[in-house]
Amino acid sequence: MMKYKNLGKNGPKVSLVGLGFWQAGGRQWKYSSPNWIKEVVEAAHARGINFLDTAEIYGNGRSEQLLGRALKELGLREEFIVASKIAGYRVIEWDIMKGIDGITRRLGSKPDIVQAHWPPPIIVDVCRIVRSLEKAVIMGKTGYYGLSNYPGNLLSKALECSKRIEPVSNQIQYHLGYRSGENDVFPVAERSGVGILAWSPLAKGALAGLREAKDPAQKRDPVFKAVARDDRLQKTLDTIARKYETSIASVSLAWIIAKGAIPIPGTRKPMRVKEYALAVDVELSSEDINLLDEVTRVYVSRWGDSYRALQYMRYIPCLFQRLAIKVMRGV
Ligand SMILES: NC(=O)c1ccc[n+]([C@@H]2O[C@H](COP(=O)([O-])OP(=O)(O)OC[C@H]3O[C@@H](n4cnc5c(N)ncnc54)[C@H](OP(=O)(O)O)[C@@H]3O)[C@@H](O)[C@H]2O)c1
């Protein structure tokens, strides 16, 4: 049965497993027909998953549009906490507000949580982003705000400058094959009560047992490749999955839940939603958690000693970021 907890200290009650919707329109997932989106949402509802994640850059707004339409047609909007993200190139208050208005238009309803997708370029003060998001909450444009891809030092800075309302979450890449957040983000989040949302919790399928890349998102990802080729990790996951009579994906997600983060796996296949939801029932023993920790120790520093995913964006001026994403028509 699904379990729930508050996101961060003061956030909404969310299921211990959420769902990501990059696949719903994202170019890197070879988007095709929108029919499955409704089925995925229905399956999530049936299994008690109540947290859905999308972003304005996924398919250039298409993910938000299709998710919003599915929720409306199913009459299920009120049943879910829907989080979206404004692009990290929005660094001026009016542009941040414009970004949130765009999300509301495409979703067909106000987002429950608006996240800043990645930190601003180094020359921009993080406080500007935080104050604008606080204002958006006060103005009622969204219920809560969160951050994404903020390393520990920037998360601390963001917390220092939040005057009235703190972020409820920081969404970072976190899974068995990418653990650098444990060095910097986790200690800050634990001290401050910020919730951690884990993106790519299945290493784009490699932590579900997929050994060969199929979609561009997997082919371009060095993390997918490293995990898919890691025979010791794959064998350990297989052994533990057999022991608990569950799937490899459920074990990988259960490990994230045991670490206190909320995984948001994506899928284009409604049947996978059940497997994802079942992860909350897999209570890994401390021996098995220690074994997985030990087998993946290399990934605590393999990608850097502090959390770095998407940090390169901080060195690209906003205008170029915006242009590149526009030319690519989203990601
Ligand atoms: N904040 C950020 O910067 C950021 C970055 C990336 C992602 N995200 C969010 O995180 C969500 C999830 O991350 P993600 O999409 O990168 O990856 P993920 O959840 O780690 O992996 C999802 C993919 O794994 C595949 N998969 C699952 N089980 C499988 C199995 N048994 N065999 C083969 N393939 C399997 C699925 O393929 P099928 O589709 O065929 O089921 C799915 O597309 C996204 O949707 C998005 O909302 C956020």
PDBQT file of the ligand as one rigid body, heavy atoms in Angstrom, charges set to zero:
ROOT
HETATM    1  N1  LIG A 401      15.570  18.298 -12.573  1.00  0.00    +0.000 N 
HETATM    2  C1  LIG A 401      16.238  17.816 -13.590  1.00  0.00    +0.000 C 
HETATM    3  O1  LIG A 401      17.219  18.418 -14.055  1.00  0.00    +0.000 OA
HETATM    4  C2  LIG A 401      15.812  16.509 -14.193  1.00  0.00    +0.000 A 
HETATM    5  C3  LIG A 401      16.639  15.849 -15.117  1.00  0.00    +0.000 A 
HETATM    6  C4  LIG A 401      16.206  14.620 -15.645  1.00  0.00    +0.000 A 
HETATM    7  C5  LIG A 401      14.981  14.081 -15.248  1.00  0.00    +0.000 A 
HETATM    8  N2  LIG A 401      14.181  14.754 -14.363  1.00  0.00    +0.000 N 
HETATM    9  C6  LIG A 401      12.882  14.194 -13.924  1.00  0.00    +0.000 C 
HETATM   10  O2  LIG A 401      13.070  12.874 -13.457  1.00  0.00    +0.000 OA
HETATM   11  C7  LIG A 401      12.191  11.986 -14.137  1.00  0.00    +0.000 C 
HETATM   12  C8  LIG A 401      12.790  10.605 -14.242  1.00  0.00    +0.000 C 
HETATM   13  O3  LIG A 401      14.125  10.643 -14.727  1.00  0.00    +0.000 OA
HETATM   14  P1  LIG A 401      14.543  10.016 -16.146  1.00  0.00    +0.000 P 
HETATM   15  O4  LIG A 401      13.384  10.066 -17.046  1.00  0.00    +0.000 OA
HETATM   16  O5  LIG A 401      15.799  10.701 -16.547  1.00  0.00    +0.000 OA
HETATM   17  O6  LIG A 401      14.975   8.541 -15.861  1.00  0.00    +0.000 OA
HETATM   18  P2  LIG A 401      14.551   7.309 -14.938  1.00  0.00    +0.000 P 
HETATM   19  O7  LIG A 401      13.296   7.545 -14.219  1.00  0.00    +0.000 OA
HETATM   20  O8  LIG A 401      15.778   6.969 -14.199  1.00  0.00    +0.000 OA
HETATM   21  O9  LIG A 401      14.338   6.173 -16.035  1.00  0.00    +0.000 OA
HETATM   22  C9  LIG A 401      13.162   6.148 -16.776  1.00  0.00    +0.000 C 
HETATM   23  C10 LIG A 401      13.294   5.242 -17.959  1.00  0.00    +0.000 C 
HETATM   24  O10 LIG A 401      13.716   3.941 -17.559  1.00  0.00    +0.000 OA
HETATM   25  C11 LIG A 401      13.115   3.003 -18.431  1.00  0.00    +0.000 C 
HETATM   26  N3  LIG A 401      12.843   1.747 -17.737  1.00  0.00    +0.000 N 
HETATM   27  C12 LIG A 401      12.240   1.565 -16.556  1.00  0.00    +0.000 A 
HETATM   28  N4  LIG A 401      12.131   0.248 -16.264  1.00  0.00    +0.000 NA
HETATM   29  C13 LIG A 401      12.692  -0.404 -17.295  1.00  0.00    +0.000 A 
HETATM   30  C14 LIG A 401      12.889  -1.784 -17.592  1.00  0.00    +0.000 A 
HETATM   31  N5  LIG A 401      12.491  -2.739 -16.750  1.00  0.00    +0.000 N 
HETATM   32  N6  LIG A 401      13.485  -2.093 -18.766  1.00  0.00    +0.000 NA
HETATM   33  C15 LIG A 401      13.890  -1.132 -19.618  1.00  0.00    +0.000 A 
HETATM   34  N7  LIG A 401      13.721   0.198 -19.401  1.00  0.00    +0.000 NA
HETATM   35  C16 LIG A 401      13.138   0.549 -18.241  1.00  0.00    +0.000 A 
HETATM   36  C17 LIG A 401      11.790   3.610 -18.815  1.00  0.00    +0.000 C 
HETATM   37  O11 LIG A 401      11.519   3.239 -20.162  1.00  0.00    +0.000 OA
HETATM   38  P3  LIG A 401      10.003   3.283 -20.713  1.00  0.00    +0.000 P 
HETATM   39  O12 LIG A 401       9.713   4.725 -20.952  1.00  0.00    +0.000 OA
HETATM   40  O13 LIG A 401      10.103   2.499 -21.965  1.00  0.00    +0.000 OA
HETATM   41  O14 LIG A 401       9.153   2.687 -19.655  1.00  0.00    +0.000 OA
HETATM   42  C18 LIG A 401      11.937   5.083 -18.601  1.00  0.00    +0.000 C 
HETATM   43  O15 LIG A 401      11.820   5.886 -19.756  1.00  0.00    +0.000 OA
HETATM   44  C19 LIG A 401      11.922  12.670 -15.487  1.00  0.00    +0.000 C 
HETATM   45  O16 LIG A 401      10.750  12.213 -16.108  1.00  0.00    +0.000 OA
HETATM   46  C20 LIG A 401      11.845  14.119 -15.052  1.00  0.00    +0.000 C 
HETATM   47  O17 LIG A 401      10.566  14.422 -14.546  1.00  0.00    +0.000 OA
HETATM   48  C21 LIG A 401      14.595  15.944 -13.830  1.00  0.00    +0.000 A 
ENDROOT
TORSDOF 0
